[in-house]
Amino acid sequence: MEKYKLPVAAALVAIGIFLGGFAIAKAIITTTEMSRVVNVKGLSVREVPADKVIWPITFKEIGNNLTGLYNTINTKNNIIISFLKANGIDENEIIIAAPEIVDLQAERYGNQNYLYRYNVTSIITVTSNKVNLVTDLMLKQADLIKKGVAIIVGNYQYQPTFTFTGLNDIKPQMIEEATINARTTAEKFAADSQSKLGKIKTANQGQFTISDRDNNTPQIKEVRVVTSVTYFLED
């Protein structure tokens, strides 16, 4: 009987190796099939009106007498405030900043031969949700010139700022739209490759960006989001 034990044992080992190899091969095949994926991106873009505006109204005065300059600044500030209130801006939407005073004679490296010693800048800032109203008032700034107030226009430091604060209200719809667009692309890819679209492997919402639609209409914003989704492909 001893002489038959060795062949039997060898046969059992061979069968075990065969079955083990089969299992490993099956696992490799399964892993390979599961790694067949397609990564797609979906875009959602919307144009929305700005719902908040910050408008700095700025003018300058020059002179040699600080007291006289202060009185002039105060008078012109009141003219601007009256103009704003008469056109629908509430008092709590108006902020008057302290005047910015530059003593030109105190400038260490400046030209000391100035005709006027003091250069004073006054800034009145309007912060409002009445975007259309404020935009219309910007076009009426010439009315202040008739009253002796020369507003600074075009300086990059004093440009109006328009913002959109309602992102949370449109986020769900935009994410849904971007995801649908991503799936449409994935389904087209699957069909072209003679496969079927499987479940989602991973998904990344992406980052929302808000920018001006163009340089001429900063009060209209473009909101964008790109989602990235990875799907399994099936035969």
C-alpha positions as CSV (number, residue, x, y, z in Angstrom):
1,M,0.0,0.0,0.0
2,E,2.9,2.4,0.7
3,K,3.8,2.5,-3.0
4,Y,0.4,3.9,-3.9
5,K,0.4,6.7,-1.4
6,L,3.0,8.9,-3.2
7,P,1.1,9.0,-6.6
8,V,-2.2,9.7,-4.8
9,A,-0.6,12.6,-2.8
10,A,1.0,13.9,-6.0
11,A,-2.4,13.8,-7.8
12,L,-4.1,15.7,-4.9
13,V,-1.4,18.4,-5.0
14,A,-1.8,18.8,-8.7
15,I,-5.5,19.1,-8.4
16,G,-5.1,21.7,-5.7
17,I,-2.7,23.7,-7.8
18,F,-5.0,23.5,-10.8
19,L,-8.0,24.7,-8.7
20,G,-5.9,27.4,-7.1
21,G,-4.7,28.6,-10.4
22,F,-8.3,28.7,-11.8
23,A,-9.4,30.8,-8.9
24,I,-6.5,33.2,-9.3
25,A,-7.2,33.5,-13.1
26,K,-10.9,34.1,-12.4
27,A,-10.0,36.8,-9.9
28,I,-7.7,38.4,-12.4
29,I,-10.4,38.4,-15.1
30,T,-12.9,39.8,-12.7
31,T,-10.5,42.6,-11.6
32,T,-9.7,43.4,-15.2
33,E,-13.3,43.6,-16.1
34,M,-14.1,45.8,-13.1
35,S,-11.3,48.2,-14.1
36,R,-13.0,48.9,-17.5
37,V,-14.1,52.4,-16.8
38,V,-14.8,55.7,-18.5
39,N,-14.2,59.1,-17.0
40,V,-16.4,61.9,-18.3
41,K,-17.1,65.5,-17.4
42,G,-20.3,67.4,-17.4
43,L,-20.7,71.2,-17.7
44,S,-23.5,73.4,-16.4
45,V,-23.4,77.2,-17.2
46,R,-25.9,79.9,-16.2
47,E,-26.1,83.6,-16.6
48,V,-27.5,85.4,-13.6
49,P,-28.0,89.0,-12.7
50,A,-25.9,90.4,-9.8
51,D,-27.9,90.9,-6.6
52,K,-25.5,93.2,-4.8
53,V,-23.5,96.3,-5.8
54,I,-20.8,98.3,-4.0
55,W,-20.4,101.7,-5.6
56,P,-17.7,104.1,-4.4
57,I,-18.4,107.7,-5.3
58,T,-15.2,109.6,-5.2
59,F,-14.0,113.2,-5.7
60,K,-10.9,115.2,-4.9
61,E,-10.2,118.7,-3.6
62,I,-6.9,120.5,-3.5
63,G,-5.9,123.6,-1.6
64,N,-3.6,125.1,1.1
65,N,-6.1,125.6,3.9
66,L,-7.3,122.5,5.6
67,T,-10.3,124.1,7.3
68,G,-11.5,125.5,4.0
69,L,-11.0,122.1,2.4
70,Y,-12.9,120.4,5.2
71,N,-15.9,122.7,4.7
72,T,-15.8,122.1,0.9
73,I,-15.7,118.4,1.3
74,N,-18.6,118.4,3.8
75,T,-20.7,120.5,1.5
76,K,-20.1,118.3,-1.5
77,N,-20.7,115.1,0.6
78,N,-24.1,116.5,1.5
79,I,-24.9,117.2,-2.2
80,I,-24.1,113.6,-3.1
81,I,-26.1,112.2,-0.2
82,S,-29.1,114.4,-1.1
83,F,-28.7,113.1,-4.7
84,L,-28.7,109.5,-3.6
85,K,-31.6,109.8,-1.2
86,A,-33.7,111.7,-3.8
87,N,-33.2,108.8,-6.2
88,G,-34.2,105.9,-3.9
89,I,-31.1,105.1,-1.9
90,D,-31.7,104.5,1.8
91,E,-29.6,106.2,4.4
92,N,-28.4,102.8,5.8
93,E,-27.0,102.0,2.3
94,I,-24.7,105.0,2.4
95,I,-21.3,105.1,4.2
96,I,-19.1,108.1,4.4
97,A,-15.4,107.4,4.8
98,A,-13.0,109.7,6.6
99,P,-11.2,112.0,4.0
100,E,-7.8,110.9,2.8
101,I,-5.4,113.8,3.1
102,V,-2.0,113.9,1.4
103,D,0.4,116.6,2.4
104,L,2.4,117.1,-0.7
105,Q,5.0,119.2,1.1
106,A,5.6,116.3,3.5
107,E,6.4,113.9,0.7
108,R,10.1,113.1,1.2
109,Y,10.9,112.3,-2.5
110,G,8.3,114.5,-4.1
111,N,8.6,117.8,-6.0
112,Q,8.4,120.6,-3.4
113,N,7.2,123.2,-5.9
114,Y,3.5,122.3,-5.7
115,L,1.0,125.1,-6.2
116,Y,-1.3,123.5,-3.6
117,R,-0.1,121.7,-0.5
118,Y,-3.0,119.4,0.3
119,N,-4.7,116.8,-1.9
120,V,-7.9,115.5,-0.2
121,T,-10.0,112.5,-1.4
122,S,-13.5,111.9,-0.2
123,I,-15.3,108.5,-0.7
124,I,-18.9,107.8,-0.2
125,T,-19.8,104.1,-0.7
126,V,-23.2,102.8,-1.6
127,T,-23.8,99.2,-0.8
128,S,-27.2,98.0,-2.0
129,N,-29.3,95.1,-3.3
130,K,-31.0,97.5,-5.7
131,V,-28.7,96.7,-8.5
132,N,-30.8,98.1,-11.4
133,L,-31.5,101.4,-9.5
134,V,-27.8,101.9,-8.7
135,T,-26.8,101.1,-12.3
136,D,-29.2,103.8,-13.5
137,L,-27.8,106.3,-11.0
138,M,-24.3,105.7,-12.4
139,L,-25.5,107.0,-15.7
140,K,-26.9,110.1,-14.0
141,Q,-23.6,111.1,-12.3
142,A,-23.4,114.1,-14.7
143,D,-26.2,115.6,-12.7
144,L,-23.6,116.1,-9.8
145,I,-21.3,118.0,-12.1
146,K,-24.0,120.6,-12.6
147,K,-23.9,121.0,-8.8
148,G,-20.2,121.5,-8.7
149,V,-19.1,117.9,-7.7
150,A,-16.6,116.4,-10.1
151,I,-16.8,112.6,-9.6
152,I,-13.8,110.5,-10.4
153,V,-14.7,108.1,-13.2
154,G,-12.5,105.3,-14.7
155,N,-10.0,104.9,-11.9
156,Y,-9.5,101.2,-11.2
157,Q,-9.3,101.9,-7.4
158,Y,-12.9,103.2,-7.4
159,Q,-14.7,100.9,-9.7
160,P,-18.1,99.6,-8.7
161,T,-18.3,95.9,-7.7
162,F,-21.2,93.6,-8.6
163,T,-21.6,90.3,-6.8
164,F,-24.0,87.4,-6.9
165,T,-24.9,85.9,-3.5
166,G,-27.6,83.4,-4.5
167,L,-25.4,80.5,-5.4
168,N,-26.9,78.1,-2.8
169,D,-30.3,78.5,-4.5
170,I,-29.1,77.3,-7.9
171,K,-26.5,74.8,-6.8
172,P,-28.7,71.7,-6.8
173,Q,-30.2,72.3,-10.2
174,M,-26.8,73.0,-11.8
175,I,-25.2,69.9,-10.2
176,E,-28.1,67.8,-11.6
177,E,-27.7,69.3,-15.0
178,A,-23.9,68.8,-15.1
179,T,-24.4,65.2,-14.0
180,I,-27.0,64.5,-16.7
181,N,-24.6,65.9,-19.3
182,A,-21.8,63.7,-18.0
183,R,-24.0,60.6,-18.2
184,T,-25.1,61.5,-21.7
185,T,-21.5,61.6,-22.8
186,A,-20.7,58.4,-21.0
187,E,-23.6,56.6,-22.6
188,K,-22.4,57.7,-26.1
189,F,-18.9,56.5,-25.3
190,A,-20.3,53.1,-24.1
191,A,-22.4,52.7,-27.2
192,D,-19.5,53.5,-29.5
193,S,-17.3,51.0,-27.7
194,Q,-20.1,48.3,-27.9
195,S,-20.4,48.3,-24.1
196,K,-23.1,49.1,-21.6
197,L,-22.8,51.8,-19.0
198,G,-22.5,50.4,-15.4
199,K,-22.7,51.9,-12.0
200,I,-20.8,55.0,-10.9
201,K,-17.3,54.3,-9.5
202,T,-16.4,57.8,-8.4
203,A,-18.0,61.2,-8.7
204,N,-16.5,64.7,-8.1
205,Q,-18.8,67.7,-7.9
206,G,-16.2,70.2,-9.0
207,Q,-15.8,73.8,-8.0
208,F,-18.3,76.6,-8.8
209,T,-16.9,79.7,-10.4
210,I,-18.6,83.1,-10.7
211,S,-17.3,85.6,-13.1
212,D,-18.4,88.6,-15.2
213,R,-20.1,87.6,-18.4
214,D,-18.0,90.1,-20.2
215,N,-16.0,93.3,-19.6
216,N,-18.9,95.6,-20.5
217,T,-21.7,94.1,-18.3
218,P,-20.2,93.3,-14.9
219,Q,-23.8,93.3,-13.5
220,I,-24.4,90.0,-15.3
221,K,-22.6,87.0,-13.9
222,E,-21.7,83.7,-15.4
223,V,-21.8,80.7,-13.0
224,R,-20.1,77.5,-14.1
225,V,-19.5,74.1,-12.6
226,V,-17.9,71.0,-14.0
227,T,-18.6,67.5,-12.5
228,S,-16.3,64.6,-13.1
229,V,-17.8,61.1,-13.0
230,T,-16.3,57.7,-13.5
231,Y,-18.5,54.8,-14.7
232,F,-17.9,51.1,-15.0
233,L,-18.3,49.6,-18.4
234,E,-20.0,46.3,-18.9
235,D,-20.3,43.9,-21.9
